[in-house]
Amino acid sequence: MRYVYADNSATTALSPKVLEKMMPYLTEVYGNPSSIYTIGAKARAAVETARENIAKNLGAANPNEIYFTSGGSESDNWALKGVCHALKAKGKKHIISTAFEHHAVLHTLKRLETVAGEKWSFPPPLGIKFKEGREYLCHEDRHAWLYPLT
Ligand SMILES: Cc1ncc(COP(=O)(O)O)c(C=O)c1O
């Protein structure tokens, strides 16, 4: 029976080309890139080269704009907490989300609501409406959720 794997956005098979490129770092140059010993320094050089290549391909102004994380949940946490704390300085305290976000997003927003006594307003999620057999985000009252602190 033919098997169809439909979760490639979560985990996927490694491309043979990537595996080939990664082999030295999985078998020889596997040192901790934050260390000072030789094998770690070699790994660090490879990480920095990768950062520069990714920055170039994405058109980033500076390789320092590229961060490597362990996965989706960590990235969601970084992005949301970072943005919230940056915007807090501008007096923004209102976030709009939807009910069907990943838990890594929803739980982070919920946490931000109570963090350090700060009241982060988290309105009820937008609804979903069905029209002609398709799902649509319910935008009718979206302006009701927008106000100067959003
Ligand atoms: C938006 C989002 N955040 C987080 C995750 C979880 O990623 P991870 O298992 O890498 O933490 C997923 C997984 O599908 C996701 O779609």
The ligand as an SDF file (V2000), in Angstrom:
LIG
                    3D

 16 16  0  0  0  0  0  0  0  0999 V2000
    3.2510   27.5870   14.5750 C   0  0  0  0  0  0  0  0  0  0  0  0
    3.9390   26.3990   15.1890 C   0  0  0  0  0  0  0  0  0  0  0  0
    4.6240   26.5840   16.3400 N   0  0  0  0  0  0  0  0  0  0  0  0
    5.2580   25.5440   16.9430 C   0  0  0  0  0  0  0  0  0  0  0  0
    5.2380   24.2670   16.4060 C   0  0  0  0  0  0  0  0  0  0  0  0
    5.9450   23.1710   17.1360 C   0  0  0  0  0  0  0  0  0  0  0  0
    7.2390   23.0940   16.6520 O   0  0  0  0  0  0  0  0  0  0  0  0
    8.3610   22.3410   17.4950 P   0  0  0  0  0  0  0  0  0  0  0  0
    7.8890   20.9350   17.6810 O   0  0  0  0  0  0  0  0  0  0  0  0
    9.5710   22.4470   16.6060 O   0  0  0  0  0  0  0  0  0  0  0  0
    8.5590   23.0690   18.7960 O   0  0  0  0  0  0  0  0  0  0  0  0
    4.5440   24.0380   15.2180 C   0  0  0  0  0  0  0  0  0  0  0  0
    4.4860   22.6810   14.6450 C   0  0  0  0  0  0  0  0  0  0  0  0
    3.8190   22.3770   13.7010 O   0  0  0  0  0  0  0  0  0  0  0  0
    3.8800   25.1270   14.6000 C   0  0  0  0  0  0  0  0  0  0  0  0
    3.1920   24.9660   13.4620 O   0  0  0  0  0  0  0  0  0  0  0  0
  1  2  1  0
  2  3  1  0
  2 15  2  0
  3  4  2  0
  4  5  1  0
  5  6  1  0
  5 12  2  0
  6  7  1  0
  7  8  1  0
  8  9  2  0
  8 10  1  0
  8 11  1  0
 12 13  1  0
 12 15  1  0
 13 14  2  0
 15 16  1  0
M  END
$$$$
